[in-house]
Amino acid sequence: MYLTFVTGTCDGPPDQQHKLMTWVVAASTIYGYGAMYSDVQVTLRNGETRDLVQKAYPISNFIAAGFAGSVRIGFMLLESLSYMLQIPPDAPANVAWDPLWVSVNWPQVARQVFEREPAAEQALGSHILMIGAPPTETAGLGAKIFITRFVAPEFHPGIMSRTIKICSIGSGAGIAEYKHSIKPLFRLTSGILRGEIMRSGGWGEALGTAISHTLNDEPRRGISRHIHMILVHRGEIRVGQNDENIYPPNDAARIEIRMPNVATSYSQFLRLVQSSGHDGACAVC
């Protein structure tokens, strides 16, 4: 049987979906933690695509978020969310925000940030995907994971909290080959569930590997085969990437897949783009 997968409510509006050239995925599991995966490619105003930006980050204790749409607005929104969720340095290590409370209360801030941005950037649209583990609620074998999707300009929270769930934003959400490759992994008989037996986080790492191979086998303009991975547990957040070595048959030379140098702020992104003689304004992902 299948438990649950991306539904129509997780896809962007038809008039915006073509603009959101990326794939950011959030998923939860029976093991009581969540995972987020994001590619690194952006499309510049002149139509060129470059692997230049990390799009998903730990935001606060046990909460992570990623963006699609205007690169400028995406960074501004994540910055506002991070600022809102600051935790005092002298607070206990297990203190965390309730992601359900955040989902309900952040949209007002998000609207204000969005409305201050240039009209040309607003026209590119903006989606935010957030995943979090609450301090107390439990489900499955750990925390009850909340996944929330926000869409400009209103940023009404689309909150999902099923034990097994996957939702994505960007053009990757509408690519049939991507859906068909990932959907079987959410069967109860899927082999990736056994990954958790060997080590904590094994399920999330196995799902990340599957997504990475899908991107490699089915390349699409605007979506990179390089991804960042964030595992969100109650009490811990781990960040990784899909570097790997591939050994082709017939003793061919080893292929090394390594994450390129990517920006982790809007100012850094502008510097990287400008160093290659391009304009970073109105870049979209």
Residue, then its C-alpha position, 0 to 999 in steps of 0.5 A: m500500500y501507499l501511505t501518502f504522497v504529493t497531492g495537488t495542494c503541494d504544487g504551485p499555481p499554474d501561472q507561477q510553476h514555470k518560474l520556480m525552477t528548482w526542487v526543494v523536498a520535505a519528507s517525514t517518516i515513521y522513525g520520527y524525524g524529518a528531512m529536507y533536500s534542495d538543489v543548487q541551480v538558479t536561472l539568471r535574468n539572461g536565461e543562463t543556469r548556474d549551480l550557485v545557491q544553497k536554498a535550504y538551511p537550519i533556521s532554529n533548533f529543530i526547524a529547517a526551511g528552503f525557498a523557491g522563486s526569487v533568489r533575493i526574496g527567498f534569502m530575505l524571507l529565510e533571514s526574517l524567519s531566522y531572526m524571528l526564531q532566535i533562541p537566547p544563547d543561555a537557553p538550554a540546548n533542548v529549547a525549541w520553537d513549536p513549528l505549528w506556532v511558527s506556521v501560524n504566526w510567521p505569515q504576517v512577517a513574511r507578507q511585510v518582507f515580500e511587500r517591501e521587495p521590488a515589483a520585478e522580484q515579486a513577479l517571480g513569485s516566492h514559495i517557502l517550505m518549512i519542516g520542524a520537530p516540536p519539543t513535546e508532540t510525538a508520533g511514530l518512533g519519535a517526534k511528530i513532524f510538521i511540514t508547512r508550505f507558504v506561497a506569496p503574496e499571502f503566505h497562508p500556511g499549508i500545514m501537513s503533519r502525517t507520520i509519513k508525508i512528502c511535499s515539494i516546491g518548484s518545478g521538480a514538483g510537477i515532473a512525472e519522472y521525479k514523482h514516479s521514482i520517489k513514490p515507491l520509496f514511501r511504500l511500507t515495503s520499501g527497502i530504504l526503511r531498512g537503512e535506519i536499522m544500521r544507523s540513525g538517519g539512515w532512512g534520510e540518507a537513503l532517500g537523499t541518495a535516491i533523489s540524487h540518482t533521479l536528478n542525475d538520470e533525469p536532468r531538467r533545466g533549472i534543477s541541479r544534480h547537486i543537493h543539500m540534505i538536512l535531517v531534522h530530529r528533536g534534539e538535533i539537526r544534521v546538514g550534508q550534501n550528495d558528494e560521491n564517487i562513481y565507478p563506471p564498468n570496464d575500469a573506466a576512470r572514477i567520476e567524482i561528484r562534488m558540491p560546487n562553491v555556492a552562496t549562502s547569502y544574497s550578498q555572496f550570491l551577487r558577488l559570485v554572479q558579478s565575478s563572472g560578468h553577469d547580473g544577479a538581479c531577478a534571478v529565479c530558482 
